[in-house]
Amino acid sequence: MTPRITRTVPTRIGIVGTGFIAVGLCLMLRTTPDMAVSRVLTRRPVNSVQDIDSNLLTRSMEDLMAHSDVIVECSGDILHASNTVQAAHEAGLPVVTMGAEFHVTVGSYFCNSGILTEAEGDQPGSLAALHEEAVQMGFNPLVYGNIKGFLNHHPKEEEMAYWASRNGISRTQVTSFTDGTKLQIEQALVANGLGADIAQRGMLGPQDLTLDEAGALLSTEAIRLGIPLSDYVLNRKLPAGVFVTCEHPTERPHVLRYLKLGEGPYYTLLRPYHLCHLELPRTLRRIIAGGGVLLNNSAQPKINVVAVAKKDLPAGTLIETAIGSVELRGETVRISELPDAPPIGLLSGSRLRHSVAAGQTLMTSDVDIPHSLAKKAWESIRQQSLELA
């Protein structure tokens, strides 16, 4: 059990980042009497930041830590997040994130150095919360499922620019949603954090089935493999939410039928939404009250998200931003099966040592990865995985 935070009232919330999540959280916390934003860390010129009170902005990590009781990391930058989490833990502060990319890339390195948890609101945190509800009701989860309406492994740049402008988010974010990288990362975090597995590289991803049909299909595979699965269903007609498909070892089938859960033996619990920063305060209150970690990547992860080339890439190519790029997409794989494949999230700023063909998985020998705390963290995670294999 995490110790209850006994400091200021309202609890001082320090935020890292000035994007979509940070702005939304700042707006929401204006109305919460038990929590208040104390500082917002930015690397941009303060006078260039829109929609956040300039009095809250700081460019100093030390200032952020000195005036916060809890840190919310939502910068979207894995390297920056690594430095922030290390600084927060050194200061004895808990960290709540909305950043599956950070967790799957290097989050395991920080699991034992302090309190670190993903928040409700994005699909992994929402699945973790639904998992807790299911277990409390006596269900035995078999499938942790993400619902997607559309995937295209090779989206066109002009289409991504259009949707980015329309939705007010970055082109890299739109691309990572569209090409499936974000989905793969989300479900890797779920697998690692909830003790599940993947059925195969890239997951199964049944298409155009009803939720009950998809849940039953994936549950059958989970039973065959002897472990819960993290996976997804692709169907435009389903809501943008998450689901858990379960067995119930004690309740009578006719009772569950009466409660509108179907004929069984598999029962699907649906959470038909995930509302990002609007749900994040629930996890903040959980941590403040000493409720413990909702979800992290675990200290001993089994699943990685590797980089697959979208097209032929010549030697010397600079990967400016790996996740959501025109060059690469991410795919889940067991670390034990490809221990020499670095996570896609570590490849931003890396340069290809030699040519890479379309469809090829990048290995450590293929890229020069700049030195960073994140690189050190991944090397430690990889070494530990090899020793446990």
Helices and strands as residue ranges (DSSP letters): E 11-16, H 20-28, G 29-31, E 35-41, G 46-48, G 54-56, E 57-58, H 61-66, E 70-73, H 78-90, E 95-97, H 100-106, G 107-110, E 116-118, H 123-136, E 140-148, H 157-167, H 171-178, H 181-194, H 211-225, E 229-234, E 242-247, H 253-258, E 267-271, G 276-278, H 280-288, E 303-309, E 318-319, E 328-334, G 344-346, E 350-352, G 364-366, E 367-368, H 373-388
